[in-house]
Amino acid sequence: MLSPRLRFQAALVLAMVADGLQLVLLPMFGEGAFSPADDVLDFGVAAALIHLLGWHWEFLPSFFAELIPGVDLVPFWTLAVANVYRKSRHTVTTPNEIGEQPPLL
């Protein structure tokens, strides 16, 4: 079983590769939802990210944005994974969860 850190690293690499492929192979992915290659890539990336990180709401807008021609040039998968990571780091470091008392006024 992979540690959470390795899962986030694998998810980030996967998202960056998928977004990079869409930029490099623009003629094949430029049509958005009308491109079968784009659909296969987006469904595969969404499934892999959900498998690695679990379900997060950030993946839904990214998936729909990838279907719109031209908008899919923005690295939405990478942004979604970065946002999930940011939120997970924020929830881990809250004072109440690590046993610290809030300052008294």
Secondary structure by P-SEA (a helix, b strand, c coil): cccaaaaaaaaaaaaaaaaaaaaaaccccccccccaaaaaaaaaaaaaaaaaccccaaaaaaaaaaacccccccaaaaaaaaaaaaaaaaaaccccccccccccc
